[in-house]
């Protein structure tokens, strides 16, 4: 979890985290029966527009499926779980494991805010092509391409995070040998609590799980 800055936006590292989290979110989408209709027709999801700094869909919204959307970008269909459309808040409880002799949430070689920014950006859907690393097998820029795989994200925007708790622990397992920057290596346990700000058709399943 390296620090991000304007001069070093950490595009590659953010995308690596994003793809790792996708694997767990994909299982959640597959196993949750509420998403049965949606996951069987991901290409049928609408494509949102950017309005006033966030993703927006046409109103009125009729049907639970139409609360969700896909953002085609750089060879992926980015599909978030928590969105501005749903009017949801996200509470995060983080347990950070690092190879340190003592605890503490501060990092050496980079402040905590910029390291958390790396992680929060990785939780979110990228907006612009420069926020996704170029890959050799990226297909042509066609938003209707049938072979673009979905990439599930937790958030459409990290502004949805309204509460954060952090605990720091000493990591007892070794850092992987292939890690180029062991000082940046962390293992995270993340508890996610999603709260509706406004009860509506798209979030009633959260009120009554």
C-alpha positions as YAML, in Angstrom:
chain: A
units: angstrom
residues:
- id: 1
  name: UNK
  ca: [0.00, 0.00, 0.00]
- id: 2
  name: UNK
  ca: [2.37, 2.73, -1.23]
- id: 3
  name: UNK
  ca: [1.63, 6.44, -0.87]
- id: 4
  name: UNK
  ca: [-0.04, 8.12, -3.84]
- id: 5
  name: UNK
  ca: [0.67, 11.69, -4.92]
- id: 6
  name: UNK
  ca: [0.21, 13.90, -7.98]
- id: 7
  name: UNK
  ca: [3.69, 13.05, -9.20]
- id: 8
  name: UNK
  ca: [3.24, 9.34, -8.43]
- id: 9
  name: UNK
  ca: [-0.47, 8.40, -8.73]
- id: 10
  name: UNK
  ca: [0.25, 4.67, -8.29]
- id: 11
  name: UNK
  ca: [-2.02, 3.66, -11.17]
- id: 12
  name: UNK
  ca: [-0.57, 0.15, -11.44]
- id: 13
  name: UNK
  ca: [-0.68, -0.56, -7.70]
- id: 14
  name: UNK
  ca: [-4.27, 0.67, -7.43]
- id: 15
  name: UNK
  ca: [-5.35, -1.56, -10.29]
- id: 16
  name: UNK
  ca: [-3.59, -4.56, -8.76]
- id: 17
  name: UNK
  ca: [-5.53, -4.01, -5.52]
- id: 18
  name: UNK
  ca: [-8.74, -3.44, -7.49]
- id: 19
  name: UNK
  ca: [-8.34, -6.75, -9.33]
- id: 20
  name: UNK
  ca: [-7.59, -8.62, -6.09]
- id: 21
  name: UNK
  ca: [-10.74, -7.24, -4.46]
- id: 22
  name: UNK
  ca: [-12.72, -8.06, -7.61]
- id: 23
  name: UNK
  ca: [-12.17, -11.76, -6.97]
- id: 24
  name: UNK
  ca: [-14.00, -11.56, -3.64]
- id: 25
  name: UNK
  ca: [-16.73, -9.24, -4.92]
- id: 26
  name: UNK
  ca: [-17.36, -11.57, -7.87]
- id: 27
  name: UNK
  ca: [-18.07, -14.41, -5.42]
- id: 28
  name: UNK
  ca: [-20.44, -12.13, -3.49]
- id: 29
  name: UNK
  ca: [-22.34, -11.24, -6.68]
- id: 30
  name: UNK
  ca: [-22.47, -14.90, -7.69]
- id: 31
  name: UNK
  ca: [-23.72, -16.23, -4.36]
- id: 32
  name: UNK
  ca: [-26.20, -13.50, -3.39]
- id: 33
  name: UNK
  ca: [-29.64, -14.51, -4.74]
- id: 34
  name: UNK
  ca: [-30.73, -10.86, -4.96]
- id: 35
  name: UNK
  ca: [-28.36, -10.37, -7.89]
- id: 36
  name: UNK
  ca: [-29.57, -13.36, -9.93]
- id: 37
  name: UNK
  ca: [-31.39, -11.24, -12.53]
- id: 38
  name: UNK
  ca: [-28.55, -8.74, -12.77]
- id: 39
  name: UNK
  ca: [-25.56, -11.09, -12.99]
- id: 40
  name: UNK
  ca: [-27.18, -13.08, -15.83]
- id: 41
  name: UNK
  ca: [-27.27, -9.98, -18.02]
- id: 42
  name: UNK
  ca: [-24.36, -7.74, -17.04]
- id: 43
  name: UNK
  ca: [-24.03, -6.44, -20.60]
- id: 44
  name: UNK
  ca: [-27.65, -5.32, -20.32]
- id: 45
  name: UNK
  ca: [-26.79, -2.88, -17.54]
- id: 46
  name: UNK
  ca: [-27.09, 0.77, -18.49]
- id: 47
  name: UNK
  ca: [-24.08, 3.02, -19.02]
- id: 48
  name: UNK
  ca: [-24.21, 6.07, -16.71]
- id: 49
  name: UNK
  ca: [-23.38, 9.68, -17.45]
- id: 50
  name: UNK
  ca: [-21.07, 11.93, -15.43]
- id: 51
  name: UNK
  ca: [-23.00, 14.77, -13.82]
- id: 52
  name: UNK
  ca: [-21.78, 17.18, -11.12]
- id: 53
  name: UNK
  ca: [-18.81, 15.01, -10.28]
- id: 54
  name: UNK
  ca: [-20.56, 11.65, -9.98]
- id: 55
  name: UNK
  ca: [-22.11, 8.89, -12.08]
- id: 56
  name: UNK
  ca: [-25.83, 9.35, -12.75]
- id: 57
  name: UNK
  ca: [-28.59, 7.38, -14.50]
- id: 58
  name: UNK
  ca: [-31.85, 8.47, -16.07]
- id: 59
  name: UNK
  ca: [-34.74, 9.15, -13.71]
- id: 60
  name: UNK
  ca: [-37.25, 7.90, -12.68]
- id: 61
  name: UNK
  ca: [-35.63, 4.57, -11.85]
- id: 62
  name: UNK
  ca: [-38.02, 1.67, -12.34]
- id: 63
  name: UNK
  ca: [-36.93, -1.82, -11.27]
- id: 64
  name: UNK
  ca: [-34.08, -2.88, -9.00]
- id: 65
  name: UNK
  ca: [-31.82, -3.75, -11.96]
- id: 66
  name: UNK
  ca: [-31.87, -0.16, -13.19]
- id: 67
  name: UNK
  ca: [-30.22, 1.08, -9.99]
- id: 68
  name: UNK
  ca: [-27.04, -0.67, -11.19]
- id: 69
  name: UNK
  ca: [-24.81, 0.24, -14.11]
- id: 70
  name: UNK
  ca: [-21.56, -0.59, -15.88]
- id: 71
  name: UNK
  ca: [-18.78, 1.80, -16.80]
- id: 72
  name: UNK
  ca: [-16.87, 0.49, -19.87]
- id: 73
  name: UNK
  ca: [-13.26, 1.63, -19.74]
- id: 74
  name: UNK
  ca: [-9.92, 0.31, -21.01]
- id: 75
  name: UNK
  ca: [-11.10, -3.24, -21.69]
- id: 76
  name: UNK
  ca: [-13.27, -3.71, -18.58]
- id: 77
  name: UNK
  ca: [-16.85, -3.19, -17.55]
- id: 78
  name: UNK
  ca: [-16.47, -1.64, -14.08]
- id: 79
  name: UNK
  ca: [-19.53, -2.49, -11.96]
- id: 80
  name: UNK
  ca: [-19.77, -0.99, -8.44]
- id: 81
  name: UNK
  ca: [-21.85, -2.30, -5.55]
- id: 82
  name: UNK
  ca: [-22.27, 0.97, -3.59]
- id: 83
  name: UNK
  ca: [-23.29, 3.93, -5.74]
- id: 84
  name: UNK
  ca: [-24.53, 7.50, -5.62]
- id: 85
  name: UNK
  ca: [-27.69, 6.25, -7.33]
- id: 86
  name: UNK
  ca: [-28.47, 4.02, -4.35]
- id: 87
  name: UNK
  ca: [-27.73, 6.84, -1.86]
- id: 88
  name: UNK
  ca: [-25.67, 4.47, 0.28]
- id: 89
  name: UNK
  ca: [-23.02, 5.11, 2.92]
- id: 90
  name: UNK
  ca: [-20.07, 2.78, 3.51]
- id: 91
  name: UNK
  ca: [-18.47, 2.20, 6.94]
- id: 92
  name: UNK
  ca: [-15.04, 0.54, 6.95]
- id: 93
  name: UNK
  ca: [-13.22, -1.23, 9.78]
- id: 94
  name: UNK
  ca: [-9.62, -1.95, 8.74]
- id: 95
  name: UNK
  ca: [-7.09, -4.21, 10.44]
- id: 96
  name: UNK
  ca: [-3.64, -3.60, 9.00]
- id: 97
  name: UNK
  ca: [-0.88, -6.19, 9.46]
- id: 98
  name: UNK
  ca: [2.70, -5.01, 8.84]
- id: 99
  name: UNK
  ca: [6.22, -6.23, 9.55]
- id: 100
  name: UNK
  ca: [6.86, -3.86, 12.44]
- id: 101
  name: UNK
  ca: [8.20, -4.46, 15.91]
- id: 102
  name: UNK
  ca: [5.53, -2.30, 17.47]
- id: 103
  name: UNK
  ca: [2.05, -1.17, 16.54]
- id: 104
  name: UNK
  ca: [0.89, 2.25, 15.44]
- id: 105
  name: UNK
  ca: [-1.03, 3.34, 12.39]
- id: 106
  name: UNK
  ca: [1.65, 5.68, 10.98]
- id: 107
  name: UNK
  ca: [3.86, 4.53, 8.12]
- id: 108
  name: UNK
  ca: [7.51, 5.21, 7.42]
- id: 109
  name: UNK
  ca: [8.33, 6.62, 4.00]
- id: 110
  name: UNK
  ca: [4.91, 8.12, 3.37]
- id: 111
  name: UNK
  ca: [2.07, 9.60, 5.38]
- id: 112
  name: UNK
  ca: [-1.05, 7.65, 6.24]
- id: 113
  name: UNK
  ca: [-3.43, 9.89, 4.29]
- id: 114
  name: UNK
  ca: [-1.70, 9.27, 0.96]
- id: 115
  name: UNK
  ca: [-1.44, 5.53, 1.59]
- id: 116
  name: UNK
  ca: [-5.13, 5.31, 2.45]
- id: 117
  name: UNK
  ca: [-5.87, 7.33, -0.70]
- id: 118
  name: UNK
  ca: [-4.18, 4.57, -2.69]
- id: 119
  name: UNK
  ca: [-6.46, 2.01, -1.12]
- id: 120
  name: UNK
  ca: [-9.66, 4.07, -1.35]
- id: 121
  name: UNK
  ca: [-9.00, 4.78, -5.03]
- id: 122
  name: UNK
  ca: [-8.58, 1.02, -5.54]
- id: 123
  name: UNK
  ca: [-12.01, 0.46, -3.96]
- id: 124
  name: UNK
  ca: [-13.57, 2.82, -6.50]
- id: 125
  name: UNK
  ca: [-14.45, 2.76, -10.18]
- id: 126
  name: UNK
  ca: [-11.83, 4.61, -12.27]
- id: 127
  name: UNK
  ca: [-13.31, 7.49, -14.24]
- id: 128
  name: UNK
  ca: [-10.69, 8.25, -16.90]
- id: 129
  name: UNK
  ca: [-8.43, 6.02, -19.08]
- id: 130
  name: UNK
  ca: [-5.28, 7.39, -17.44]
- id: 131
  name: UNK
  ca: [-6.47, 5.85, -14.15]
- id: 132
  name: UNK
  ca: [-6.10, 2.33, -15.59]
- id: 133
  name: UNK
  ca: [-2.70, 0.90, -16.58]
- id: 134
  name: UNK
  ca: [-2.28, 0.02, -20.23]
- id: 135
  name: UNK
  ca: [-2.29, -3.71, -20.88]
- id: 136
  name: UNK
  ca: [-1.06, -5.40, -24.05]
- id: 137
  name: UNK
  ca: [-4.22, -7.46, -24.47]
- id: 138
  name: UNK
  ca: [-6.64, -4.52, -24.05]
- id: 139
  name: UNK
  ca: [-9.27, -4.77, -26.85]
- id: 140
  name: UNK
  ca: [-10.43, -1.91, -29.02]
- id: 141
  name: UNK
  ca: [-12.23, 0.94, -27.25]
- id: 142
  name: UNK
  ca: [-15.78, -0.26, -27.95]
- id: 143
  name: UNK
  ca: [-18.13, 0.16, -25.00]
- id: 144
  name: UNK
  ca: [-20.45, -2.54, -26.42]
- id: 145
  name: UNK
  ca: [-17.70, -5.14, -26.90]
- id: 146
  name: UNK
  ca: [-18.96, -8.59, -25.92]
- id: 147
  name: UNK
  ca: [-15.59, -9.83, -24.67]
- id: 148
  name: UNK
  ca: [-14.95, -7.12, -22.10]
- id: 149
  name: UNK
  ca: [-14.93, -8.87, -18.71]
- id: 150
  name: UNK
  ca: [-16.70, -7.35, -15.70]
- id: 151
  name: UNK
  ca: [-14.54, -5.93, -12.95]
- id: 152
  name: UNK
  ca: [-16.54, -5.57, -9.75]
- id: 153
  name: UNK
  ca: [-15.68, -2.65, -7.46]
- id: 154
  name: UNK
  ca: [-17.00, -1.82, -4.01]
- id: 155
  name: UNK
  ca: [-17.70, 1.88, -4.67]
- id: 156
  name: UNK
  ca: [-18.45, 4.24, -7.50]
- id: 157
  name: UNK
  ca: [-16.70, 7.01, -5.52]
- id: 158
  name: UNK
  ca: [-14.75, 7.00, -2.25]
- id: 159
  name: UNK
  ca: [-16.96, 9.89, -1.05]
- id: 160
  name: UNK
  ca: [-19.38, 7.11, -0.04]
- id: 161
  name: UNK
  ca: [-17.00, 6.24, 2.84]
- id: 162
  name: UNK
  ca: [-18.45, 8.11, 5.82]
- id: 163
  name: UNK
  ca: [-16.81, 6.22, 8.69]
- id: 164
  name: UNK
  ca: [-13.38, 4.67, 9.08]
- id: 165
  name: UNK
  ca: [-11.76, 2.73, 11.94]
- id: 166
  name: UNK
  ca: [-8.15, 1.48, 11.76]
- id: 167
  name: UNK
  ca: [-6.26, -1.00, 13.90]
- id: 168
  name: UNK
  ca: [-2.61, -1.88, 13.38]
- id: 169
  name: UNK
  ca: [-1.01, -5.26, 14.17]
- id: 170
  name: UNK
  ca: [2.38, -6.89, 13.75]
- id: 171
  name: UNK
  ca: [2.42, -9.29, 10.81]
- id: 172
  name: UNK
  ca: [4.03, -12.63, 11.69]
- id: 173
  name: UNK
  ca: [4.00, -14.18, 8.21]
- id: 174
  name: UNK
  ca: [6.89, -13.39, 5.84]
- id: 175
  name: UNK
  ca: [6.59, -10.87, 3.02]
- id: 176
  name: UNK
  ca: [6.33, -12.67, -0.35]
- id: 177
  name: UNK
  ca: [9.70, -13.05, -2.06]
- id: 178
  name: UNK
  ca: [8.43, -11.47, -5.28]
- id: 179
  name: UNK
  ca: [7.47, -8.24, -3.49]
- id: 180
  name: UNK
  ca: [9.66, -5.45, -4.91]
- id: 181
  name: UNK
  ca: [8.99, -3.03, -2.03]
- id: 182
  name: UNK
  ca: [8.60, -5.03, 1.19]
- id: 183
  name: UNK
  ca: [8.33, -1.82, 3.22]
- id: 184
  name: UNK
  ca: [4.98, -1.19, 1.51]
- id: 185
  name: UNK
  ca: [3.60, -4.71, 1.96]
- id: 186
  name: UNK
  ca: [0.55, -5.02, 4.20]
- id: 187
  name: UNK
  ca: [-2.16, -7.58, 4.78]
- id: 188
  name: UNK
  ca: [-5.65, -6.22, 5.36]
- id: 189
  name: UNK
  ca: [-8.80, -7.51, 6.98]
- id: 190
  name: UNK
  ca: [-11.71, -5.31, 5.99]
- id: 191
  name: UNK
  ca: [-15.19, -5.25, 7.49]
- id: 192
  name: UNK
  ca: [-17.71, -3.40, 5.33]
- id: 193
  name: UNK
  ca: [-21.02, -2.07, 6.63]
- id: 194
  name: UNK
  ca: [-23.33, -0.58, 3.98]
- id: 195
  name: UNK
  ca: [-26.02, 1.80, 5.22]
- id: 196
  name: UNK
  ca: [-28.86, 3.36, 3.19]
- id: 197
  name: UNK
  ca: [-29.17, 7.12, 3.56]
- id: 198
  name: UNK
  ca: [-32.61, 7.07, 1.92]
- id: 199
  name: UNK
  ca: [-34.83, 3.94, 1.90]
- id: 200
  name: UNK
  ca: [-35.85, 3.16, -1.67]
- id: 201
  name: UNK
  ca: [-36.51, 0.25, -3.98]
- id: 202
  name: UNK
  ca: [-32.83, -0.11, -4.77]
- id: 203
  name: UNK
  ca: [-31.74, -0.37, -1.13]
- id: 204
  name: UNK
  ca: [-34.65, -2.09, 0.61]
- id: 205
  name: UNK
  ca: [-32.75, -5.39, 0.51]
- id: 206
  name: UNK
  ca: [-30.11, -3.79, 2.77]
- id: 207
  name: UNK
  ca: [-32.71, -2.64, 5.27]
- id: 208
  name: UNK
  ca: [-34.15, -6.16, 5.40]
- id: 209
  name: UNK
  ca: [-31.25, -8.58, 4.72]
...
